[in-house]
Amino acid sequence: METMIAYCGIICSKCPVYLATQADDDNAREDVAKLWSKQYGIDMKPQDANCDGCLRTNGRLIGHCRVCGIRACSMDRKVSTCAACADYACDQLKAFHSIAPHAGRMLEKLRLKPEA
């Protein structure tokens, strides 16, 4: 499976919802719905655990990704990820990375890579 990195730096292709969706695995959807409901204090149902990754324009998206400001901004600016944005790192991205530092580290790695 090809690595898919979201605009914000999350590795979609390692996300349990993405993996459950791609495998069409109802047991995995149920497991992640239970885990995330407890972990994030939300009421997630197994049928909510469907996502084809936020880079897709015509696929299924999980909850927040449908309304994500970072995703919308990146799509408007036509950048592959926020790492390629001239305004990196904006306040919106910094706020997100304060709760998802692993995503910030991924974007920093991408910024250090020389352009091909």
C-alpha positions, 0 to 999 in steps of 0.5 A: 500500500502506498503511503498517503500523507494528509495535508496536515501531516497525519499518515492516512495510510496508517490510520485504523479507520483508513485501514478498516475501510480499505480492507472492508473489515467490519470488525476493525470498524467496530474496534476503532469506533469503540476505541475512539469513542472512549479515547476522544469522548465521542459517540462513534458508530462502526458505520462512521469508521469509513475513510479513503483519506483526505487527499481524495476528492471523491472518496469517503471521509471521516467526520472532521475531515469533511469540514477540516479548515486545513484540508480546505485551505490546502486544496484551495492553495493546491499544495500537496501538503502544508509543508509545501505552503508559503505560509507554513506554519500558519496558526491553524496548523500550529494549533492542530499540531499542539494536539497532534505533534506526530503530524507536525514532525511528519511535515517537518521531515517533508520540508527537509526533503529536497525537491525531486 
